[in-house]
Amino acid sequence: MKSEYRLGIDAGGTFTDFVLADKSGQVRLFKALSTPQDPTLAIRNGLALISEELGVPATEIIPGCDLCINGTTVGLNALIQHKGAKTGLICTAGHEDSLEIRLGHKEDGYRYDPEYPPATMLVPRYLRRGVSERVLSTGEVRTPLNEADVRAACELFLAEGVETVAISFVWSVLHPEHERRAGEIVREMMPGAILTLGSELYPQVREYTRTSTAVVNAYLAPIMKRYVDAVDAWFRSLGAKHPVRYYQSNGGLAIGQAMTDRSVYAINSGPASAPAAGQYVCEPFGKKDVITVDMGGTSFDITLTKDGSTNISKNIDFLRYRIGVPMIQVETLGAGGGSIGWIDEMGLMQMGPQSAGSDPGPACYGQGGTLPTVSDANLTLGYLNPEGLVGGRLPLDAGKARGAIEKALAEPLGMSVERAAYGMFTIVNANMVNGIRRVTVERGYDPRDFVLVGAGGATAAHITALADAMGIDTIVLPKLASGLCAFGQIISDVKYNYMATAPLRLESDAAYARIDELFGQIEAQGLEHLKADGFGGANTRVKRSLDMRYVGQVHECTVEIDTFKVDASSIGRIIEAFHKRHEQLYTYSEPHSVVEVVNLESTVYGLVDKPGRTVLPPGKGAASAIKAHRDAVFSADGARVKTPIYDGGRLGAGDSVAGPAVIEEVTTTIVVEPGWTAKLDASGSYLITRGAA
Amino acid sequence: MTKTTARKVEVDPITLSVVRGILETTQREMTLSLEKTARSSVFNLAHDYSTALFNHRPEMILQGQDIPIHLGSLIPAMKVVAKYFDGEIHEGDLIIHNDPAWGGSHAIDTCFYRPVFWQGRLKYWTVCKGHLTDVGGPVPAGYNPNAKEIYAECLRIPPVKVWDRGQPRKDVLNLLLTNMRARRDQEGDFNALIGACQVGERALLAMLEKYGEEQVDACIDMLLDMAEKQMRGLIAAVPDGSYEGMAILEDAGHGFGDFEIRAKVTIKGDSCHIAISSPPQIPYFINSYEGNSHSGVYLGLMMFAQLPPPYNEGLYRCVTVDFGPKGTICNAQEPAPHMNCTTTPMETLTDAVRLAFEKAVPSKVSASWGHANGLNIAGWDKRHDEEYVTMVLATIISGAGATPSQDGWHACGPECCFGALTSGDVELLEYSYPIIIHRYSLMEDSGGAGKFRGGSGTAWEVEPLNDDMTFITFGEGRRIPAVGAAGAASTITDTKVGRLELVKGGQSRTIRENVIEVIKPGDRITNMNPGGGGYGNPMERAVESVLSDVKNGLVSVRGAREDYGVIITDPATLAVDRDATESLRAKRRAVAAK
């Protein structure tokens, strides 16, 4: 990093985290309350905090930044609250309802629930207008585009005050001309509207996915545009030398224009930087297979990286809307510090997904919460400091925590408060373990082959127990855990996904040539885009993947390949990689069956240089950092054990702490289970391993 | 009274929650594996498959979230299979089975049973069942409306080992596959089903390894007992007595006339007895053998119980079912043809049970969902020079019934699947089969009228791409609309029932029977599905809700007047004559009160 500073700003539900790295390798973490009504306000407040701490005005810090990066929840919140812009859809006549039919499915888990409502339509039926046109599965035009139908739709949209328009036709991926022409008409008749074309945004087979993705994009685009314009203007006014970069759900950076054109890429950007951060903190230990877990107040996010490449989701339901574009696979559970313990209809203890949130919050916050939460359990078990969190700024009430657990759980189940609290701890951990299975076992990976990295404020109390339950031997827990996602943003690269569709059976030279040609085309587009962003030559990188299957299957496996020429001599490598992946995922392969490609994708990266690493001074032995002892619980019988409490700030590089122990950092509390050892590394992370030091 | 299983080991309540989570996760992993690997679009697009876990006894210890119609029927089927091979079940075996006379549902649903051994002993069964695209017989895809006997429907497979102690029995597999069309697809689906059984096995063994056999056994027994207790609690809250429900099974072209199916639900304390009576079986493919009929009854029971997952066999311990004498439509015996049974008569049977519960607990009721009436298609795919055959589940997506708190979901049925299906993307279907789907949409005036409206049915219009196509129709619900609840009734009914519109050689006609026909490129067949039943008196539906439906094309101006008593004076502005509306509604309410 050549400039003075780099700034990452990550807006979360409760706090907006600011991470400022400087030339020396020092990384500072700041937190400001999030302001969902006006997200730019939290940014201003945070910058004020930073100025105060550094004694340098923002007008000097910002021009000194090579990158200012913003991960925003603006799009996410608009989707959650259904507060997007008024949207119209132009589609193939006869297919106006694919958005509402939603493949005819009701989500699992609600099969017999008479009160579970249908998904709210982002475009009501009267604004979904069919036009006469049809392309066939062969790519041939069956019915040419009827332009008068498009004009009639625009007239309705104008009369109804539609602000943003999505166009999505059946098989437009094989013949995009109809969508393009319809788009020209919309631009001509509705010059003020934002336009999204399905075949440009998500050029892949699956009409419902493409239409839904285009609609979500159109719905959010005006909201994102207003936000990006405001943030860009604010940073320009502070003298920023470079455009603000925004964080995308694909784990990469993008400039503001891209966020408006491809707003759907912004919807789950918050946790998407976790894999980058996880890899970075594991690098000093030579570990490349990483599961990052992030436990906050209400949710628990899991991501996975294997051999440096991160699990990606495509074609998934996100907040009940089908989204096609690649996103970092984030498995989110309702398991956080605020998750509530309760007894279900069968009489079993359950944890979450209901959360006490930050208002009223856990019982121990003393803000009126009366239901027992994970934080209450952790306090009762002796893990959290009763004098309070964040260096005493958030005081905790141990009596209220016990009372809540006793009333809701211990009494009805006929057990001691300690046993009930340990039960809460165990069950929330089991929920998280089942979640981790979804990103590992379901993806064909054995979790025991991975390192577990902790992010988020609440994770550190659970992470050793999680690793223990999953048979994982190694944990990396950065001192900066509670701001790790914001940190992940400042070490991420610029990243854009380019896709093409090519339903081809891999049995002819013509098919190989077509695949090679398409990769060439989309990569040329991608590199052009990067060039406009200021990246070229050695500063760019391309990664390829193919969605493949056996002929007759309809779901594909994504297979990553290197960038080589695809032809008769190299195709065997691709097919072999597919068989291998299929077997890994589903216990078998069919080496004699014909394989076909459906979609292909190239990801282009503009490489950003990384800030220097922190180097901690060597420690003087862990014993000198013991500041107290508490009686803590580490077993199902609820027995209390006298446990040393370490002050993380007084530990240095090389200091080693044997469990059972608790290490208190300013923004997180680490529980080291019996049989585990935590050793602070010079890079600023604890390496926690099974066994004695 | 709860028939608590004697337990030697004390169950740790925390481990209990953990074990339940593992069982659910295991079933989920099996389901995902099946969905991702299967060839048949009926599996991979439509989710017409189910997975379940059994203990060694064998009791179902986890029923998936999947298609309701499959799962009740796995309980008797598993018992029949285990009994048949009693004493001869070995580690590494794998059993296939599809036959209804051996506890199966309908023979196109083919089941694989994997015994899971732990330290040399049988501990569990992982079971996967799925709707194959073809199991042989005279008519592609198995639905043969002309069959007079089960022998004329498809290949019957009683319990047969396809793997013996880890060794695939190639000759047996070859015998089975040789009798099926589109062999490549069937073979791929066998692999997918077997793979999913193995995925389940892997997870169950890991659970035993981690938590120990004694503790896991105790937890599973406890989960069964707790489910029993839960169902008993629900039933105890129903006043003692006998309640009867009757639903009409319409004549879909067989010529034997309409039939009445009756359910008598008797509640005594915390147990429930359900007695079914149905007319003698007929030489037509709508007879249901006992295994399948269990599913129909259990679905009616779940519409009352409305329980969240997970489910296990303990739920049904306090429920006894009597299907009456053998040789009837709901208790068929050989040689009754049966292929249509999972929808017809199953949905009518479910309605009868549901209506009995509606009398028992009027406050806890949902209207009936649209019944299945759909298409199977078959022909030659010139693009790849190969045969194709499939049931098109996109053609059976009907409307859901309304509930006491909301309108029915659009496009979520049919009743026998209860939202578990997915209909498959239009482009994926056109890629897989040589067809053009001209329309897949909701339908005006199709949802049953009510204070809460039934969900809209769907229309699916298809044309063959470049060669002749055979279509076979099945199901019913083409004359009698989905039954409403709590006084709901529609005035316009012709748009609320299923039917087919055929345009062939330039001539149009409406089809309401089950037929086999061949059409050519240029011809079109549109399958229309019924909407769901409404809830409550439609004259009490808010005028604004009616207008919103009109604006969105779900209710016509005529429908607003006739079904809801709302008089729209200007279709362009949706202006309403409030006075005329109020007096019409008052008049109609008065009629309803009589």
Interface residues (C-beta under 8 A of the other chain):
Chain A: G94 H95 E96 D97 S98 E100 I101 R102 L103 G104 H105 K106 D108 G109 Y110 R111 Y112 D113 P114 E115 P117 P118 P124 R125 Y126 R134 L136 S137 T138 R142 V170 W171 V205 R206 E207 Y208 T209 E345 M346 G347 L348 M349 Q350 L413 M415 Y422 G423 T426 I427 A430 N431 N434 R437 R438 V441 E442 P503 Y550 V551 G552 Q553 V554 H555 C557 H582 L585 Y586 T587 Y588 E590 S593 A636
Chain B: D12 P13 I14 L16 S17 V18 R20 G21 I22 E24 T25 R28 E29 L32 S33 E35 K36 T37 A38 R39 S41 N44 L45 H47 Q65 P68 R184 D185 G188 N191 A192 I194 G195 Q198 V199 R202 A203 M226 A227 K229 Q230 M302 M303 A305 Q306 L307 P308 P309 S366 R383 L393 A394 I397 A400 T403 P404 S405 Q406 W409 H410 A411 C412 F418 G419 A420 L421 T422 S423 G424 D425 V426 E427 L428 E430 Y431 S432 I436 I437 H438 R439 Y440 S441 L442 T458 E461 L465 K551 N552 G553 L554
